[in-house]
Amino acid sequence: MTMNNAQFDATLDLVFEREVPLPPEAIWAAWTQPEHVVHWFTPAPWQTTECQIDLRVGGLFHTEMKGPEPGQQFSGIGCYLELLPHRRLVWTNALLPGFRPNPSFADSSCGDFPFTAQIELEPIAGGTRYTAIVKHRDAAGRAQHAAMGFEEGWGKALEQLIAHMQRI
């Protein structure tokens, strides 16, 4: 894992790591350009119908997602915390653009959970070691995210990312 163990807390964090047959530049483009994000970000049969990105620290990361059943829609909004091109991308849904606190997390009964996501890209022979770390506020949020199928969902999304970037 690319994170040092002092930063990783197994009671609060989830991690997903794979070797990907794409260079870090292609994965970075897939994560930072809306015209790519809409093709892979949401695990099928869900779809990402819209994406807005203001790629700067404090900038907007916004997606609109639609499920296979009528009325299944989800809006995700967050704020970029760190951008190290082709190496690290960090954002959170706990903050809105401009580092404004996200008011939807003031009431923990809302069913959502705040998190910070970190994508690490390490060049390796034949591609990239891709590591996603998702940090949660508390163990309940981590458990909720794991129960939603974190490993399967992030795996499916990564497969879709690879397929999309190999097609272009």
N, C-alpha and C positions, 0 to 999 in steps of 0.2 A: 504494500500500500504506500502511496506517495506521501500521505500525511504522517507527521511524526506522532507517535503514540500518546504524547502529552496532550495533543489537541483532540484526539479521538476518545469519545466517551461511549462505551458500548451500551450504557443504560439509556442514552439520549440520542445516539446517532445511528444512522443506517449507512451502509457503504455498498457500492456496486462497482466491480472492477472487471474489465475485459481487455483483451488484446484485439485491436481493430485494424483491418487491412487498408487503412486510409492514413495519409499523412496528417499531422496535427493541423496544418493549414486548412484542410478540407473540413475537418470536424469543427474548427473554429468558425468557418464560414457557415456551416450548417446551423450552429447555435446563435449566430449574430446577425443573420440576414433574414428578414421576415419572409422573403420569397422562398427560402429553404425551409424555415421552421414550420410553415403550414403543411408541408408534405410529410412530416415525420413525427412531430412533437407528441401527439396524442396516440396512445396505443389503439390500433384498430380493434373493434369497429367504431370507436370514437373518432372524431375528426377535429382538427384545428381549423376553424373557419376564418380566423383573423389573427394577425400578429402585428404588434407595433413595438418598435425598438428604438430607443434613444441611447445609443451605445456610448455612454460616458458614466463615470462614477456619479451616482445620484440620479442617473437617468432611468427611464421607463422600460420595463419588460412586461408586456401585456399580451395575453392570449384569450381568445374566445374559443370554447370547445363545445361540441355538440355530440350527444350520445345517440345510439341507434333507436332508442325509444322516443316517442313524441314527448316534448317538454323537457328532455334531459339536456340542460345547457349549464355551462359553468364558465365564469369569467375569472381569470387569474391575473393579478396585477402585482408587480413588485418593483424593487429598486436595486440597481446594480451597486455593489459594494467594492468590487475589485475587478480590474480588467488587465490582464497580462497577456497580450495577444499571442495566440498559438500555444499557451501554457496553462493559464488559469482564468476561470470565469466564476465570479461569486455574485449571487443575488439573494434577496430575501423577499418573502411576501409579508413580513412583519412591518415593513416600511413601504410607504408610497414614494413616488418620485420626489426628489428634493429632501429625502430622509425624514419625511413626515410620518409619524406613527400611523399605522393602519387602524382606523377606528373599529373595523369589524372584529378585531381581536380583544376589544374591551370586555366583551361578554363571552366567557369561555363556553357558554351553552350553544354558541352559533353552529357547532358541528365542524368547523374548520379548525386547522391547527397551524400556528405560525412555524415557519422553518427557514433555515438558511441553507442554500444549495451551493456546493462547490464542485466545479468540474476541473479536474487536473488532466493535462495532456502531456505525456512523456514520450518523445520519439524513441522507437525501438526498431530493430531490424524488421523490415516488412510492414511497418505501420506505426501504431500508437498504442501505448498503454493508457487506457481511458478509465479514470476513476471518478465516480460521483459520490460525494459525501453529503448526506442531508442531516443537518443538525436540528433537533427539536427542542422546544422550550422545556418540555417535561416528558416523563416516561409514558404518560397517557397519550400524548401526541405521537410519540415514536410507535407505540403499540397500534394506534389507529392507522398510521401510515403503513406499517408492516401488514396489518390485516387487510388493507385495501389492495394488497398485492404489489408492494414496492418492487421486489426483485423481478417478478414477472412483467410488470408494467414498464419499468425502466429498461428491462431486457428487450421487450418488444419494440419500444421506441428507438432503442439503439439499432436494432436490426433494420428498422424502417429508415433511420438516418443513413446507415451504410448503403442500403439499396438505392435510396434517392441520390446520394452523392456519387455513386458508381454509374448511375444513368446519365448524369449531366456531363 
